[in-house]
Amino acid sequence: MSQLFADLPPDRSFLETEKRNRNTEFLHKFSIEECVTAINRENMAVFQALEKAEECLSKFIEIVESRFKNGGRLIYVGAGTSGRLGVLDASEIPPTFHEKPGRIVGIIAGGDSALRVSSEGKEDKHDGAREELDILMLTENDTILGIAAGGSTPYVLGALSYAKQKQQSIFTGLLSCTEVLRPENVDHLIVIPTGPEILTGSTRMKAGTATKLVLNTISTTLMIRMGKVYENLMIDVKATNDKLRDRAARIIASLTGLNRKRSFELLTFAGGSVKTAVVMHKCSLSQKEAEKVLQASANRLDTVLEKLEKL
């Protein structure tokens, strides 16, 4: 009989994300309106937790920025909801900021198929991410952010440990939604204490919401700092469909004062590049000339326009 219980999983009942929420003990009796109200009220805890973590989060981004500017990558590693959110955030960077694919990477336990079909068993494999990390050929300027709502996922902790073995100079972080001690091989711990879920243990809810917001904050701030934004406009947007072409033209119109038709024409002449279009208009240059001016200014529109103002 003792052998039967020899392989019991670790007891995670002490984690805040696994505890019962006293506000929803009779959730099964809630009306639709009561469910909606309860979920909305619990979500408020997410924003309170994020506010407390601002300094810690800012420090993490500051370190990542210097490494990213030196050619390093930001690599998210997670399982289940955490992994899906990492892949989602990474996949949205190229179209939004025209950043090269592969600069921000998402790795999920179970591979791409786990994005649609749950493969929760994969998260228990401590060495499950080794192959994906080997393929990436980690460098000293890379950053790996492990994402684990409970801070204890073997797949995630194993990935961080293996990364340190492969490349000691790599920078590692862990994003957790419950208070945990900083694990070995984790350089920077980010804790967003969202508390017990409305549905016990369902970290796709408050913890998932917090995770999405944190990843949005990290990647967007990083892209802003990389010169992918001017004022509050996505000047590096990749205009690959009608919605994005419309947005690109409106950005051009906003920065040049041109009408809608002329903005679309300029966008076409600029090869679909908003930054090139703006420089072409502001400096009365051809597409190639404008591209050279941008390249000479590290491809930063703000630098070009600041120089222009000083003339």
ChimeraX attribute file (.defattr): number of C-alpha atoms within 10 A of each C-alpha:
attribute: neighborCount
match mode: 1-to-1
recipient: residues
	/A:1	5
	/A:2	6
	/A:3	6
	/A:4	7
	/A:5	8
	/A:6	8
	/A:7	8
	/A:8	7
	/A:9	8
	/A:10	6
	/A:11	7
	/A:12	12
	/A:13	11
	/A:14	8
	/A:15	19
	/A:16	22
	/A:17	28
	/A:18	20
	/A:19	17
	/A:20	17
	/A:21	19
	/A:22	10
	/A:23	12
	/A:24	18
	/A:25	12
	/A:26	9
	/A:27	14
	/A:28	8
	/A:29	10
	/A:30	12
	/A:31	10
	/A:32	9
	/A:33	8
	/A:34	12
	/A:35	16
	/A:36	11
	/A:37	12
	/A:38	16
	/A:39	16
	/A:40	11
	/A:41	12
	/A:42	19
	/A:43	19
	/A:44	12
	/A:45	17
	/A:46	23
	/A:47	16
	/A:48	13
	/A:49	17
	/A:50	20
	/A:51	12
	/A:52	13
	/A:53	16
	/A:54	14
	/A:55	11
	/A:56	14
	/A:57	21
	/A:58	14
	/A:59	13
	/A:60	20
	/A:61	18
	/A:62	15
	/A:63	13
	/A:64	24
	/A:65	21
	/A:66	13
	/A:67	19
	/A:68	20
	/A:69	13
	/A:70	12
	/A:71	12
	/A:72	20
	/A:73	23
	/A:74	24
	/A:75	23
	/A:76	28
	/A:77	28
	/A:78	29
	/A:79	31
	/A:80	23
	/A:81	25
	/A:82	27
	/A:83	26
	/A:84	24
	/A:85	27
	/A:86	27
	/A:87	22
	/A:88	16
	/A:89	19
	/A:90	23
	/A:91	16
	/A:92	16
	/A:93	21
	/A:94	17
	/A:95	16
	/A:96	18
	/A:97	20
	/A:98	18
	/A:99	18
	/A:100	10
	/A:101	13
	/A:102	15
	/A:103	16
	/A:104	25
	/A:105	20
	/A:106	23
	/A:107	22
	/A:108	30
	/A:109	28
	/A:110	20
	/A:111	15
	/A:112	14
	/A:113	11
	/A:114	18
	/A:115	19
	/A:116	8
	/A:117	10
	/A:118	14
	/A:119	16
	/A:120	13
	/A:121	12
	/A:122	20
	/A:123	22
	/A:124	17
	/A:125	16
	/A:126	18
	/A:127	17
	/A:128	19
	/A:129	26
	/A:130	17
	/A:131	9
	/A:132	14
	/A:133	19
	/A:134	12
	/A:135	8
	/A:136	13
	/A:137	11
	/A:138	20
	/A:139	17
	/A:140	17
	/A:141	19
	/A:142	24
	/A:143	25
	/A:144	26
	/A:145	27
	/A:146	30
	/A:147	30
	/A:148	28
	/A:149	33
	/A:150	22
	/A:151	25
	/A:152	19
	/A:153	18
	/A:154	19
	/A:155	25
	/A:156	32
	/A:157	26
	/A:158	22
	/A:159	26
	/A:160	29
	/A:161	18
	/A:162	19
	/A:163	26
	/A:164	19
	/A:165	12
	/A:166	16
	/A:167	15
	/A:168	14
	/A:169	15
	/A:170	20
	/A:171	25
	/A:172	25
	/A:173	22
	/A:174	26
	/A:175	24
	/A:176	25
	/A:177	28
	/A:178	23
	/A:179	19
	/A:180	16
	/A:181	9
	/A:182	15
	/A:183	16
	/A:184	9
	/A:185	20
	/A:186	18
	/A:187	15
	/A:188	19
	/A:189	22
	/A:190	25
	/A:191	24
	/A:192	27
	/A:193	25
	/A:194	29
	/A:195	22
	/A:196	24
	/A:197	25
	/A:198	25
	/A:199	18
	/A:200	15
	/A:201	20
	/A:202	15
	/A:203	25
	/A:204	17
	/A:205	19
	/A:206	27
	/A:207	29
	/A:208	21
	/A:209	16
	/A:210	25
	/A:211	27
	/A:212	18
	/A:213	15
	/A:214	19
	/A:215	20
	/A:216	17
	/A:217	15
	/A:218	19
	/A:219	18
	/A:220	18
	/A:221	17
	/A:222	20
	/A:223	20
	/A:224	16
	/A:225	14
	/A:226	17
	/A:227	18
	/A:228	24
	/A:229	21
	/A:230	16
	/A:231	9
	/A:232	8
	/A:233	17
	/A:234	21
	/A:235	26
	/A:236	24
	/A:237	25
	/A:238	20
	/A:239	20
	/A:240	10
	/A:241	9
	/A:242	9
	/A:243	9
	/A:244	15
	/A:245	19
	/A:246	15
	/A:247	19
	/A:248	27
	/A:249	26
	/A:250	20
	/A:251	22
	/A:252	28
	/A:253	19
	/A:254	15
	/A:255	17
	/A:256	15
	/A:257	12
	/A:258	16
	/A:259	13
	/A:260	15
	/A:261	11
	/A:262	14
	/A:263	25
	/A:264	21
	/A:265	13
	/A:266	24
	/A:267	23
	/A:268	15
	/A:269	15
	/A:270	22
	/A:271	11
	/A:272	21
	/A:273	23
	/A:274	29
	/A:275	29
	/A:276	30
	/A:277	28
	/A:278	26
	/A:279	24
	/A:280	22
	/A:281	19
	/A:282	15
	/A:283	14
	/A:284	11
	/A:285	16
	/A:286	16
	/A:287	19
	/A:288	12
	/A:289	15
	/A:290	23
	/A:291	20
	/A:292	13
	/A:293	20
	/A:294	19
	/A:295	13
	/A:296	12
	/A:297	14
	/A:298	12
	/A:299	18
	/A:300	19
	/A:301	23
	/A:302	17
	/A:303	14
	/A:304	21
	/A:305	14
	/A:306	10
	/A:307	10
	/A:308	12
	/A:309	7
	/A:310	6
	/A:311	5
